[in-house]
Amino acid sequence: MPEIDPITGLPKELGTFENLAKERQKVTVSTTKKKFGKQYTIVEGVNEHEIDLKDLARKLKEQFACGGTAKDGVIELQGNHTKAIKGVLVKLGFAPDTIDVTMPKPSFRKRR
């Protein structure tokens, strides 16, 4: 007999609770520059009580072949992945209309 999830009352193998939680999240993706001018992609808005943040970070790092970390409810990925991250998050079960990607502004440096 399959195990029953106490929250949803459905079999645990369906994993529907995490899928439902992913569809309700309001995810914000942006970029920032850190030490030595390196760019980082920041994923915010994922509720770490409903979704395993470290597992999500591991899947994103694997998909983009980059390093990163998950702490304090924020996932940091090394590099600029704003062009492809929405498609990857949708593939992982997040609703496309709840993902807000802020594209980085081009930086124009004045030459001397």
C-alpha positions in Angstrom: 0.0 0.0 0.0 1.5 3.4 -1.0 2.3 6.0 1.7 -0.3 8.8 2.0 0.8 12.4 2.3 -0.7 13.8 5.5 -1.2 17.3 4.0 -2.8 16.5 0.7 -4.2 13.0 1.4 -2.8 11.7 -1.9 -0.2 9.0 -2.4 3.4 10.5 -1.8 4.6 9.0 -5.1 2.5 11.5 -7.0 4.5 14.4 -5.5 1.6 16.7 -6.3 2.1 19.0 -3.2 5.5 20.2 -4.5 4.1 20.6 -8.0 1.2 22.7 -6.6 3.6 24.7 -4.6 5.8 25.4 -7.6 2.8 26.8 -9.6 2.0 29.3 -6.8 5.5 30.8 -6.4 6.2 34.3 -7.6 9.8 33.9 -8.8 12.0 36.9 -9.6 15.2 36.4 -11.6 17.8 39.2 -11.9 21.6 39.6 -12.3 24.2 41.4 -10.2 27.9 42.0 -10.3 30.0 40.9 -7.4 33.7 40.6 -6.7 36.0 41.2 -9.6 33.1 42.2 -11.9 31.8 38.6 -12.1 28.1 38.3 -12.9 25.7 36.2 -10.9 22.1 35.3 -11.7 19.9 35.7 -8.6 16.6 33.6 -8.2 14.4 34.9 -5.5 10.8 34.3 -4.3 10.9 30.6 -3.9 9.4 29.6 -0.5 11.9 27.3 1.1 9.3 25.8 3.4 7.3 24.4 0.4 10.1 23.6 -2.1 13.5 22.1 -1.4 15.8 25.1 -2.3 19.0 23.1 -2.3 17.6 20.5 -4.6 16.3 23.3 -7.0 19.7 25.0 -6.9 21.4 21.6 -7.7 19.2 21.1 -10.7 19.8 24.6 -12.0 23.6 24.3 -11.5 23.5 21.0 -13.4 21.4 22.5 -16.2 23.7 25.5 -16.7 27.0 23.8 -15.9 27.9 26.4 -13.4 28.6 26.9 -9.7 26.3 28.5 -7.2 24.7 28.4 -3.8 21.3 28.4 -2.1 21.0 30.4 1.2 18.5 32.6 2.9 15.8 31.8 0.4 17.9 33.0 -2.6 19.7 30.9 -5.3 22.9 32.4 -6.7 24.2 31.0 -10.0 27.6 32.0 -11.4 27.2 33.7 -14.8 24.4 35.4 -16.6 21.7 32.9 -17.4 18.7 35.3 -17.8 18.0 34.3 -21.4 17.4 30.6 -20.7 16.4 30.4 -17.1 12.7 30.9 -17.6 12.5 27.9 -19.9 14.4 25.7 -17.4 12.2 26.8 -14.5 9.1 26.0 -16.6 10.5 22.6 -17.4 11.0 22.1 -13.6 7.3 22.7 -13.0 7.0 26.5 -12.3 4.2 28.4 -14.0 5.5 30.6 -16.8 3.4 33.6 -15.9 4.7 33.7 -12.4 8.4 34.0 -13.4 9.6 37.6 -13.8 13.0 37.9 -15.5 14.8 41.2 -15.4 17.2 41.5 -18.2 20.5 43.2 -17.4 21.1 46.7 -18.8 23.9 46.9 -21.2 26.8 48.7 -19.7 28.5 51.4 -21.8 32.0 52.2 -20.6 33.4 55.5 -21.8 36.9 55.0 -23.3 39.6 57.4 -22.4 
